[in-house]
Amino acid sequence: MRRLLALLITTVLALAACSTAAGPVAPASGSRPGTTAASGPAPVLGLTYIPNIQFSPFYVAAKQGLFGTTVKLRHHGASEGLFTALTTGDEQFVVAGGDELLQARAEGADLVAVASYYRRYPVRIIVPADSPITSAADLKGRTVGVPGRYGETWFGLKLALAGAGLTETDVKVLEIGYTQQAALATQKVDAVMGFVNGDAVAMTLAGFPTRSVELGSDVGLVSICLITTRAYATAHPDTVRAVVRGTVAGMTAVVKDPAAAVTTSEAYVPGLTDPKAKQTATAVLAATTPLFQAADGTVSGRLDQAQWQTMSDRMVTLGLLTKPAPANEAMTNDYLG
């Protein structure tokens, strides 16, 4: 997630390039501003980078009082570390990748995921529509563009290659920053790593025909989650349950009525009232809502411990973790329901 939303600056800056701040965050009904239901300081939930339609479940939850307590939503800006405010206590929750959480845990941060946000991994191999590449195995001998050797696009490439029986030496990796469309259009690369609900949407709206190729049948990575610290969860279990409950309710509401979610988000995403911006946001949200859902279409927020352990093991094997990060310490479903 650290780079996912930075990527969408290229998509959504077109919506809000002239804006400088997020819209207001309404306190939940029945709560005093600035306090939680338990009369403690209101928790701050970090949404990273700029206001974006992908955060609409949180905007809806805040607007409709679904958290059942006051929650302050905060966007980091581009220069802040993903987990910095969480580990210093300036935030109590953050939305970030499960794979990025494991890296932080391996470096000593006592973080824990308490609910899923994206149930499906959003990274894809994006190729021109007429490309002969149809699977990760077809990347052999080709040039692949990545924003950099970090974050979910990099993790996705590493796992996709491994699943296809390839290694980094079988492809040419080119760090291209956030210039995926230009790199493909000029044939600088044969494929790029990007997000199905970001880069792929942006290219489609720009009139550049592409295809999104799955990383593989069992990449095993866990994407965006709701994360807190173990210390905060232990000290404030009722608040964590309330925020988890509101997050799941927000996702459910957005899946049920995405058009209403776009309207609600107008108060939080500057520039979203512009017709072109709304068209882009609607397309991004249409590609995002399937990520909230399990294979059967349900929205539960539940985390799969076996998947987390698989992810940890594979990231260790590929050198993406400095040491093992056991699943039972990195995630919990104790605050659901």
BELVENUR-V543231 format. One record per residue. RES is the residue in one letter. SS is DSSP state (A for helix, B for strand, O for the rest). PHI is phi in radians with two decimals (999 if undefined). OMEGA is omega in radians with two decimals (NA if undefined). Layout:
res-><RES;RES>
ss-><SS;SS>
phi-><PHI;PHI>
omega-><OMEGA;OMEGA>
This chain:
res-><M;R;R;L;L;A;L;L;I;T;T;V;L;A;L;A;A;C;S;T;A;A;G;P;V;A;P;A;S;G;S;R;P;G;T;T;A;A;S;G;P;A;P;V;L;G;L;T;Y;I;P;N;I;Q;F;S;P;F;Y;V;A;A;K;Q;G;L;F;G;T;T;V;K;L;R;H;H;G;A;S;E;G;L;F;T;A;L;T;T;G;D;E;Q;F;V;V;A;G;G;D;E;L;L;Q;A;R;A;E;G;A;D;L;V;A;V;A;S;Y;Y;R;R;Y;P;V;R;I;I;V;P;A;D;S;P;I;T;S;A;A;D;L;K;G;R;T;V;G;V;P;G;R;Y;G;E;T;W;F;G;L;K;L;A;L;A;G;A;G;L;T;E;T;D;V;K;V;L;E;I;G;Y;T;Q;Q;A;A;L;A;T;Q;K;V;D;A;V;M;G;F;V;N;G;D;A;V;A;M;T;L;A;G;F;P;T;R;S;V;E;L;G;S;D;V;G;L;V;S;I;C;L;I;T;T;R;A;Y;A;T;A;H;P;D;T;V;R;A;V;V;R;G;T;V;A;G;M;T;A;V;V;K;D;P;A;A;A;V;T;T;S;E;A;Y;V;P;G;L;T;D;P;K;A;K;Q;T;A;T;A;V;L;A;A;T;T;P;L;F;Q;A;A;D;G;T;V;S;G;R;L;D;Q;A;Q;W;Q;T;M;S;D;R;M;V;T;L;G;L;L;T;K;P;A;P;A;N;E;A;M;T;N;D;Y;L;G>
ss-><O;O;O;A;A;A;A;A;A;A;A;A;A;A;A;A;O;O;O;O;O;O;O;O;O;O;O;O;O;O;O;O;O;O;B;O;O;O;O;O;B;O;B;B;B;B;O;O;O;O;O;O;A;A;A;A;A;A;A;A;A;A;A;A;O;O;O;O;O;O;B;B;B;B;O;O;O;O;O;O;O;O;O;A;A;A;A;A;O;O;O;O;B;B;B;B;B;A;A;A;A;A;A;A;A;A;O;O;O;O;B;B;B;B;B;B;O;O;O;O;O;O;B;B;B;B;B;B;O;O;O;O;O;O;O;A;A;A;A;O;O;O;B;B;B;B;O;O;O;O;A;A;A;A;A;A;A;A;A;A;A;A;A;O;O;O;O;A;A;A;O;B;B;B;B;O;O;O;O;A;A;A;A;A;A;O;O;O;O;O;B;B;B;B;B;O;O;O;A;A;A;A;A;A;A;O;O;O;O;B;B;B;B;O;O;O;O;O;O;O;O;O;O;B;B;B;B;B;B;A;A;A;A;A;A;O;A;A;A;A;A;A;A;A;A;A;A;A;A;A;A;A;A;A;A;A;O;A;A;A;A;A;A;A;A;O;O;O;O;O;O;O;O;O;A;A;A;A;A;A;A;A;A;A;A;A;A;A;A;A;A;A;O;O;O;O;O;O;O;O;O;O;O;O;A;A;A;A;A;A;A;A;A;A;A;A;A;O;O;O;O;O;O;O;O;O;A;A;A;A;B;O;O;O;O;O;O>
phi-><999;-0.87;-1.84;-1.01;-1.42;-1.14;-1.01;-1.31;-1.02;-1.19;-1.47;-1.75;-1.06;-1.12;-1.42;-2.40;-1.08;-1.67;-1.69;-2.13;-2.70;-1.26;-1.28;-1.22;-1.89;-1.35;-1.19;-1.14;-1.13;1.46;-2.08;-1.39;-0.92;1.53;-2.29;-1.62;-1.06;-1.62;1.13;-1.79;-1.02;-1.13;-1.19;-1.82;-1.94;-1.45;-1.90;1.09;0.94;-1.64;-0.98;-2.69;-1.04;-1.11;-1.64;-0.99;-1.02;-1.32;-1.12;-1.13;-1.09;-1.18;-1.13;-1.61;1.22;-1.32;-1.27;1.25;-2.81;-1.25;-2.27;-1.62;-1.59;-2.42;-1.71;-1.22;1.54;-1.33;-1.70;-1.61;-1.10;-1.01;-1.91;-1.01;-1.17;-1.20;-1.28;-1.56;1.54;-1.34;-2.19;-1.91;-2.48;-2.59;-1.81;-2.77;-1.27;-1.11;-1.17;-1.20;-1.05;-1.08;-1.07;-1.15;-1.11;-1.11;-1.68;1.89;-1.41;-1.56;-1.74;-2.52;-1.47;-2.04;-2.88;-1.43;-2.07;-1.64;-1.35;-2.07;-1.24;-1.51;-1.34;-2.37;-1.53;-1.83;-2.32;-1.01;-1.01;-1.66;-1.21;-1.35;-1.31;-2.16;-2.70;-1.06;-1.08;-1.29;-1.33;-1.00;1.38;-1.94;-1.70;-2.07;-1.62;-2.28;-0.99;-3.14;-1.57;-2.83;1.19;-1.21;-1.16;-1.23;-1.03;-1.07;-1.11;-1.03;-1.25;-1.12;-1.08;-1.07;-1.14;-1.63;1.33;-1.97;-2.24;-1.06;-1.27;-1.47;-2.30;-1.80;-1.64;-2.10;-1.42;-2.07;1.10;-1.79;-2.15;-0.97;-1.12;-1.10;-1.13;-1.26;-1.11;-1.64;1.05;-1.19;-2.34;-1.58;-2.71;-2.27;-1.64;-2.69;-1.93;-1.10;-1.82;-2.42;-1.06;-1.09;-1.16;-1.04;-1.17;-1.08;-1.16;-1.44;1.44;-1.80;-1.27;-2.36;-2.22;-1.82;-1.73;-1.09;-1.22;2.74;-1.34;-2.61;-1.19;1.46;-1.55;-1.86;-1.61;-1.17;-2.36;-1.60;-2.18;-2.41;-1.72;-1.07;-1.11;-1.18;-1.08;-1.19;-1.40;-2.34;-1.09;-1.18;-1.15;-1.08;-1.07;-1.13;-1.21;-1.09;-1.06;-1.15;-1.10;-1.12;-1.13;-1.13;-1.07;-1.06;-1.13;-1.20;-1.09;-1.22;-2.52;-1.10;-1.10;-1.15;-1.12;-1.10;-1.09;-1.05;-1.19;-1.02;-1.36;-2.04;-1.88;-0.99;1.50;-1.27;-1.31;-1.12;-0.97;-1.19;-1.10;-1.14;-1.08;-1.13;-1.07;-1.10;-1.18;-1.09;-1.17;-1.06;-1.46;-1.59;-1.01;-1.10;-1.25;-1.29;-1.82;-1.28;-1.03;-1.55;1.55;-1.43;-2.08;-2.24;1.36;-1.29;-1.80;-1.84;-1.10;-1.11;-1.13;-1.12;-1.19;-1.04;-1.05;-1.04;-1.07;-1.23;-1.17;-1.14;-1.02;-1.57;1.33;-1.54;-2.15;-1.33;-2.78;-1.05;-2.22;-0.98;-1.07;-1.18;-1.71;-1.69;-2.55;-2.73;-1.82;-1.16;-1.83;-1.42;1.58>
omega-><3.14;-3.10;-3.12;-3.07;2.98;3.07;-3.06;2.97;3.13;3.12;-2.96;2.98;3.04;3.11;-2.91;-3.04;-3.08;-3.08;-3.07;-3.07;3.07;3.07;-3.08;3.03;-3.06;3.05;3.13;-3.14;3.12;-3.12;3.03;3.11;3.07;3.11;3.02;3.11;3.14;3.09;3.01;3.10;3.13;3.12;3.10;-3.11;-3.10;-3.09;3.05;3.03;-2.96;3.02;-2.99;-3.13;3.12;3.10;-3.06;3.08;3.12;3.09;3.13;-3.14;3.12;-3.09;-3.06;3.14;-3.07;3.09;-3.10;3.13;3.12;3.08;3.11;3.10;-3.07;3.03;-3.00;-2.85;-2.95;-2.98;-3.06;3.08;-3.05;-3.07;-3.06;-3.08;3.12;-3.09;3.09;3.14;3.09;2.96;3.09;3.10;3.01;3.09;-3.05;-3.10;3.06;3.11;3.08;3.05;-3.13;3.09;-3.14;3.10;3.14;3.11;3.01;3.14;-3.08;-3.11;3.11;3.05;-3.08;3.05;3.04;3.04;2.98;3.11;-3.11;-3.11;-2.99;-3.07;3.09;2.93;-3.09;-3.09;3.02;-3.06;-3.11;-3.13;3.06;-3.13;3.13;3.13;3.12;3.14;-3.13;3.12;-3.09;3.12;-3.09;3.14;-3.11;3.12;3.07;3.05;3.13;-3.12;-3.11;2.99;-2.93;3.09;3.11;3.09;-3.11;3.12;-3.12;-3.12;3.12;3.11;-3.14;-3.14;3.13;-3.13;-3.14;3.02;-3.14;-3.13;-3.13;3.14;3.00;3.14;-3.13;3.10;-3.00;-3.06;-3.10;-3.11;-3.03;-3.08;3.14;-3.12;3.10;-3.06;-3.13;3.14;3.04;3.11;3.09;-3.11;3.05;3.00;-3.11;-3.05;-3.09;3.14;3.12;-3.09;-3.12;3.12;-3.12;-3.13;3.10;-3.13;3.11;3.13;3.13;-3.05;3.14;2.97;3.07;-3.09;3.12;-3.14;-3.10;-3.07;-3.07;-3.13;3.03;3.13;3.08;-3.07;-2.90;-3.12;2.93;-2.97;3.00;3.03;3.12;-3.13;-3.14;-3.14;3.13;-3.10;-3.05;-3.06;-3.12;3.10;3.11;3.11;-3.13;-3.13;3.08;-3.13;3.13;3.12;3.13;3.12;3.09;3.10;3.14;-3.14;-3.13;3.10;-3.11;-3.06;-3.10;3.14;3.10;3.12;3.10;3.12;3.11;-3.09;3.13;-3.14;-3.05;-3.11;-3.12;3.10;-3.03;3.09;3.08;-3.08;3.13;3.10;3.14;3.09;3.11;-3.14;3.13;3.12;3.10;-3.11;3.10;3.10;-3.09;-3.05;3.08;-3.13;3.11;-2.91;2.99;-3.10;-3.13;3.10;-3.11;3.06;-3.05;-3.05;-3.05;3.11;-3.10;-3.06;3.14;3.11;3.12;3.14;3.07;3.12;-3.14;-3.12;-3.10;3.13;3.06;-3.12;-3.09;3.10;3.13;3.04;3.13;3.07;-3.13;3.08;-3.04;-3.08;-3.07;3.08;-3.02;-3.09;3.09;3.01;-3.04;-3.06;3.06;3.06;NA>
